[in-house]
Amino acid sequence: VYPGWTQMLLLVLVPFATANFIPVSAVSGRWAMGSALLWPGLAAVICVAVAWRLWDLAFLHYESTGS
């Protein structure tokens, strides 16, 4: 939807999504920053693995209509 330069600006230079994934408690020092970066990444990997497996399972019994 956005031109290339706008995508680069929003995804690389101004990553708004970072604020959604790093808890404030880690930024304020009440929680280890390593954990704050590890757990969301681990959760993402698990979600992708589950989704991928479910996708593969969905097509095991798929039969085309042939039309």
N, C-alpha and C positions, 0 to 999 in steps of 0.2 A: 504494500500500500504506500509506503514512504519511499522517497528516492534514496539511493545508496548513501549519500552523505548524511542524511537524517538518521538512517539506520545505524550508521557508524557512531554518530553522536550519541544516540540514545543507548546503544548497547555497550559501547566501549568507554567513551569519555564521561558520560553521566549515567552510571548504572543505578537507576532508581530501584531496581529489584533487590539490590544489596540490603537496603533498609528492611525489606520484608524477611530476609533470611538470617540476618545476624541479630540475635536478641539484644535488647538494650542492657540487660544485666551483664552481658559479655563486654559491651563497650564501656560500661561504667566500672568494670573491674570486679564485679561480684561473681562472675562466672568466667572460667578459663576461655580465652579466645580460641584456642585449639579445639575445644569441645564445640564451641559455637560454629566453627567452620566444618568440623567433622560430621556431626549428627545430621544436619540438613543434606549434606552430600551423600551420606550413607542411606538416608531415607529415600533420596531420589534414585539411587542405584537399585534399591529394593523395589520401589514402585515400577521402575522401568522393567526389571526382571520379571515381576509378576505380570505386568501388562503383556510383555513379549510372550511369556509362557501361555497366557490365556488366549492370545491371538493364534498361536500355533495350535493349541487344543481345539479352537473353534473350527479350524480348517481340516482337522483330521477326518471328520465325518461329513464334510461339505460335498454335495453332489450338484453339479450344474444341471440346469434344465435342458441344455442342449440347443437352445434357440438363439 
